[in-house]
Amino acid sequence: MHINLSLAPIVALIAGILILLMPKLLNYIIALYLIVVGLLGLFGTGGTLHFR
């Protein structure tokens, strides 16, 4: 069984929920998201996780 999950939509969903619950976290969430996306781009994983 293959489950393909893209990382960006999962992170965006979690970030959106946290922003709704605690709006003051917006700056931290955006900063962490940008750092994660940047690191994934640098290391070439393309932001896709493959679970088997």
Buried (B, 14 or more C-beta within 10 A) or exposed (E): EEEEEEBBEEBEEEBEEBBEEEEEEEEEBEEEBEEBBEEBEEEEEEBEEEEE
